[in-house]
Amino acid sequence: MAEETEKKKYITHDDLRNHNKPGDLWIAIQGKVYDVSDWIKSHPGGDTIILNLVGQDVTDAFTAFHPGTAWHRLDGLFTGYHIGDYRISEVSRDYRRMATEFRKLGLFESKGHNTLYTLSFIAAMFAGVLYGVLACDSIVAHQIAAALLGLLWIQSAYIGHDSGHYVIMSNKKYNRIAQLVAGNCLTGISIAWWKWTHNAHHLACNSLDYDPDLQHIPVFAVSTKFFNSMTSRFYDRKLTFDPVARLLVSYQHFTYYPVMCFGRINLFVQTFLLLFSRREVEDRLLNFVGILVFWTWFPLLVYCLPTWPERFLFVFTSFTVTALQHIQFTLNHFAADVYMGPPTGHDWFEKQAAGTLDITCVPYMDWFYGGLQFQLEHHLFPRLPRCNLRKVAPVVQELCKKHNLPYRSMSWWEANKLTGLNLENSEDSQTHLLSYSKMMGMEAETSWTHYPYNYVPEAETYSEPSDDETKDQTFSMDTLLPDDLLERILSFLPIASIFRAGTVCKRWNEIVSSRRFLWNFSSNNNNNSASQRPWYFMFTSTDDPSGYAYDPVIKKWYTFDLPCIETSNWFVASSCGLVCFMDNDCRNKIYVSNPITKQWRRLIEPPGHRSTDYTALSTSMNRAKQSYSVSVVKSKQVQGNFFQWELSIHLYSSETMTWTTSLTDVLTGWRGGDESVIIDNVLYFLIYSTGGNSDHRHGLVASNLSSTSSLMSSFIPMPCSLTCGRLMNLKERLVVVGGIGKHDRPDIIKGIGIWCLKGGAGGGREWQEMARMPQRYFQGFGELDDVFASSGSDDVVYIQSYGSPALLTFDMKFKCWKWSQKCPVSKKFPLQLFTGFSFEPRLEIAP
């Protein structure tokens, strides 16, 4: 044994990555290195799936796609090398154990009777279609036949899908016949085309440039990255975002369902494009014969109808019914996370979990979804028969929970709403891009924040070397610097300059947009707290969502447009670089955005009353998990009873993309307000007395978001009778900024105080006064009404009068009050009001 160990030859992962060229294609499986340069042409799954993974460890992908018998074939491809620095992540280790357990239980071999039932169902439907068209004269009967044909195509597609992943018949020969009959002959869609695209989709799930199922330009754009005319690595061509694409994408959330109704036409076109291409196609002749069979019986069937209007209506109805399946396919991925770049072998489970969305349904509806409602389970175990997907779903969910990975499952209707919102989000971002491109010709005084972070201008054109030595030759000094050195230099720039750097040229944009740079830049700023202080956005309370953002580090105001919203009349909450907006008029319209990068997402509608008397919004970002939660506290008066108020707490999780109602209660003598904050998974919100309580005008209620305890049992009195209390989270401490009213007239502010809840979040009930605003600063506001805006994070508290654009800052650490630089916003009429909010300027945080 010792001699065998000594004879082993080792290479590193870096060495392996060098073997990724034609004729030199190496992969690693469980630490052993294999040469697939010659085998790639014989690979049953096609060459694309291997070419995307060469030069790396592919153990998890190999486990997912291949039966146990395939492992024995690897011996002939073994190079004799092992990976010296081979390591397995805990996620991959658990995934492989799970696959082994499922194999021991026989779940991959136990196929049930789904195939028999489905084939019988297809035969019965086809007989019904023939009877309805040939034996009936009623237009209603013809339409029923058309609907049956649509259902037949759906079920046939499921047979083709299953047979493409695993053997559903008694042997491989019959399985191949089932593929050609169900795919080519019955649906008119080549099984060869399906294998080519579907295997690539499974491998590069939701990669914008490698997954063909997301590349639908010019009709759809599921991400703003398509606006840069990216190159498809699957089709090996540029996906040009031209004026036609810009027009169609502008209305994509309206055209989504109509396009789905005619989605089959695109599949027909794709089939012919592949079969007539120069690509190597398995059984090209058989695929042609199958397609010929379809285009023989289908036109003849349609021609048997008596009139052309009926023929058109028959085709339209059958296509529209199959739109249900096209919609389902897009629901599973359009609303999930996306990424750029090739698939990688070391995070197989993570990428599949992030790029999929399950559809919740009752067991007796499994036939309708063909097992694809368990999308994550299917992607992790594509060879698992659909009858067993429901059995393994709880196990997969537990594994996701163990490793803090997303497991998203929602109803058909919720998934439709989420997909529509995602399309609308991308569409609105494209509308913003139009205005940005026009601004490129404006003067230099235009603010940097008018340009989207992912905007990539054309690179500079430098003069070529000339034989005429008298001519000047220009070049860029940065071309002499290696990427890592240039990255270090750029990382020392202020955040505003980082944004500008991304618009200099394509190379700089790629550097400052890379995840490594963003996290390193963020880490550097975290270590230097002075360089990463919260900004303050000030604007007028008008219909214009534009204003000015204040950077306290360099003491400068920037003109600033808020993304995704059209007016400034919104509730606002922020946390760690993310800002949440809720429409004041339609309180079910909620957005989450990064104001710096202009990335944003509209959330699905929260549950509860659509119309409320008071609503409080708060959000909390978990930087470690890159996830966030949003809470909405709704307060509505019990009809006919001013002293009783219905109060409900609704919580949104970005990991599940769903809302949950964590608590409902009825308060007597108290009502909710519009102030709340989340600290360490505890939600704090202000409540106000409705009479009958002489001790307190208002108080604070704490609710643990993971429990359903009674609200009033956690009542915390306020430090004194406050006017306009504002809650904020400063380094996981609950801080209240409130106006101190006059003794005889408590509604009139005589000063402003700052208090901190002692004992920490969740356990404190006593207040510690941190500071009182000095009289000279209080008088400096000029027009301090009974309301004011105040927010903050880190150690900074901002206070702003509604009546004037003056902005005051308080440093909690040094107990120091300072005026900001004068804001350029001007008061256009005497009663014009001003407001604002603070947020952390971050580049690495995305909604």
Secondary structure, 3 states (H helix, E strand, C coil): CHHHHHHCEEECHHHHHCCEECCEEEEEECCEEEECCCHHHHCCCCCHHHHCCCCCECHHHHHHHCCHHHHHHHHHHEEEEEECCCCCCHHHHHHHHHHHHHHHCCCCCCCCCHHHHHHHHHHHHHHHHHHHHHCCCCHHHHHHHHHHHHHHHHHHHHHHHHHHHCCCCCCHHHHHHHHHHHHHHHHCCCHHHHHHHHHHHHHCCCECCCCHHHCCCCCCCCCHHHHHCCEECCCCEECCCCHHHHHHHCCHHHHHHHHHHCHHHHHHHHHHHHHCCCCCCCCHHHHHHHHHHHHHHHHHHHHCCCCHHHHHHHHHHHHHHHHHHHHHHHHHHHCCCCECCCCCHHHHHHHHHHCCCEECCCHHHHHHHCCCCCHHHHHHCCCCCHHHHHHHHHHHHHHHHHCCCCCCEECHHHHHHHHHHHHHHHHHHHHHHHHHHHHCCCCCCCCHHHCCCCCCCCCCCCCCCCCCCCCCCCCCHHHHCCHHHHHHHHCCCCHHHHHHHCCCCHHHHHHHHCHHHHHHHHHHHHHCHHHCCCEEEEEECCCCCEEEEEECCCCEEEEEECCCCCCCCEEEEEECCEEEEEECCCCCCEEEEECCCCEEEECCCCCCCCCCCEEEEEEEEECCCCEEEEEEEEEEECCCCCCEEEEEEEEEECCCCEEEEEEEEEEECEEEEEEEEEECCEEEEEEEECCCCCCCCEEEEEEECCCCCCCHHHEEECCCCEEEEEEEEECCEEEEEEEEECCCCCCCEEEEEEEEEECCCCCCCEEEEEEECCHHHHHHCCCCCCCEEEEEECCEEEEEECCCCCEEEEECCCCEEEECCCCCCCCCCCCCCEEEEEECCCCCCCC
